[in-house]
Amino acid sequence: MDTRRAFELFPPYSRVRLCGLMVNTDLNGLTGIVAPPGLSQGQEVPGTLKIRLENGREVAARPGHLEMIKEDMERSRELRLQQVSEQILQESEGGVQGLRAAAAAAVAAAAAEAAANEAMAAMTAMTFRR
């Protein structure tokens, strides 16, 4: 499948989930945002789309390994994806301001993830105390 057809199926800024990966199986189930063409952090790979994952990492994925997210997600994951989307938008605006905003968004995403992990740990600890 060519890249143009892939972008028709998964337009830029779409929320997607990685699935069916045979090599990097640890990425299966992670969610991300489709990065617009020309805005990727790494080299373009023919036949793939660049996906900016919820953890900030960017991967190249073939459309057959993506599924569009249609259902609601847990709040912390939704916030991380929103921050990733904002980061991509700011990068597309370019310049130093865009880079500073992207760095701030990355820090905010990391803080949101840390807060979500702390909340989960606290809930787990409370469950085992009972």
Helices and strands as residue ranges (DSSP letters): H 3-9, E 15-18, G 25-27, E 31-34, E 49-53, E 58-61, G 63-65, E 66-68, H 75-93, H 95-129
